[in-house]
Amino acid sequence: MPDRATRPDFAAVRAEFDLPAEFPPEVLAEAARAAARPPSPGRLDATDLPLVTIDPPGSKDLDQAVGVSRDGDGFRVHYAIADLGAVVEPGGALDTEVLRRGQTVYLPDGSVPLHPTVLSEGAASLLPDGPRAAVLWTIGLDAAGEVTSVDVRRAVVRSAARLDYAGVQADVDGGDVHPAIAALPELGRLRRGLAVARGAIELELPEQEVLPDGDGGWTVRVRRRLDVEAWNAEISLLTGMAAGAMMLRGGIGLLRTLPAPEPGALEEFARTADGLGFAVEPTVHAVAALLAGLPDGAPALALRRAATTLLRGAGYTAFGDGVAPPADSGHGGIGAPYAHVTAPLRRLVDRFGAEVCLALAAGEQPPSGLRAVLPTLPEVMGASDATAAAVDRACVDRTEAALLAGRVGQDFEVVVLRPAEADGPPGEVYLVDPPVLARCEGPLAAGGTATVRLAEADPATGRIVFTAVRG
């Protein structure tokens, strides 16, 4: 275990990225008043719907409550989303503050929330302790899992239980699924299959997370994605695609966009795949099918890393009021147009996306104040996404470096993800235990294993450098 002097300093990360320490008093006061207000009248009473939340253990900022059931030969999805549009007063102190923050930023020792916790972990969260205001999506699907109908409206709902992924997975494996999500496994598998058919590019690289080591320090672990997580994600994607389609039909909205892979990038990926022992045609659908069926092992891991070059240029695109939708309105990682609407407690843009959809579903245009804000959101969210990603990487890097700080000069067996380029960036390697992604100098062959020597590990900066010994 690293000694105290070499443990990662997350306070330094907060300072480096100038993360806010607390909310201004006027924001807290406004949030407390909003938390005390009952749901507005005129909502659909949907408290009889069987809904549950599925989140990591201990989560309190619960954005979604889900119900998935059979409906004849098809399916019906009820997806209740925390209704922040009914809580945040446009132009008020809270609105101004969340526009500045953009999203919740997560660090191992605590989050920097988008909204005060009296809302995000209390009155606005879909906790199973009473009725909650929600934006309720009702989506009908046929026997193949394709959408047949979409409805969205404001409602009052009641979550029956707060579940976690591991618990639900154990229930599924034991054949005893909560009645509210009895059809989730079947629909989830169907939607995963449809994603591949659409040409959705799924990377599934190792997902690192920083956790307490049980002895007052921190360690890094690779989190294995459970089937239930993938199925639950498909319900969120389903809703986001329904929202994107609604916005395009209505001629106004804010899409999450990602250009489709360029032909040259697909051809380069096919050459890389061939060199790693995988044959694939340079088409989106062929690549999507290959990535979905990759086995475990070093070559597959290197190929997943190579696939990241296919997904570049993600952004947010606002349109309406004379601005046409983008020529390429799709999201290359999803294979369809898509809009963020399912996580408003943690991500600013979702509140506005939900308001657009509510107006369009009612046959109306969004109010002028909302339309005026939409064009400003891509810049806000782009900066916020960049900060959140950089903070996450900084926390992981510093923890990795702390774990390795006392082992400089030692040799390690690693998986080579990317070789160094001539007159370009160094290579990239993956150490399995502890799970570390790091740069490596010297000649390496991607997709195999190599012996490397640890040349540098600095917990203060997170910088880790290996040098090739033999590959």
Salt bridges, closest charged atoms under 4 A:
GLU16 OE1 - ARG398 NH2 2.71
ASP63 OD2 - ARG346 NE 2.35
ASP71 OD2 - ARG76 NH2 3.05
ASP83 OD2 - ARG43 NH2 2.67
ASP83 OD2 - ARG154 NE 2.66
ASP95 OD1 - ARG351 NH2 2.86
GLU97 OE2 - ARG100 NH2 2.68
GLU97 OE2 - ARG101 NE 2.83
ASP109 OD1 - ARG14 NH2 2.78
ASP129 OD1 - ARG132 NH2 2.73
ASP151 OD2 - ARG153 NE 2.93
GLU186 OE2 - ARG70 NH2 2.52
GLU202 OE2 - ARG192 NH1 3.46
GLU204 OE2 - ARG192 NH2 3.12
GLU207 OE2 - ARG223 NH2 3.23
GLU209 OE2 - ARG221 NH2 2.43
GLU229 OE1 - ARG223 NH1 2.41
GLU234 OE2 - ARG192 NH1 3.88
GLU268 OE1 - ARG271 NH2 2.75
ASP321 OD2 - ARG371 NE 3.04
ASP350 OD1 - ARG347 NE 2.62
GLU355 OE2 - ARG154 NH2 2.35
ASP385 OD2 - ARG256 NH2 3.46
ASP397 OD1 - ARG393 NE 2.81
GLU400 OE2 - ARG393 NH2 3.50
ASP411 OD1 - ARG453 NE 2.56
GLU428 OE1 - ARG305 NE 2.40
GLU456 OE1 - ARG463 NE 2.88
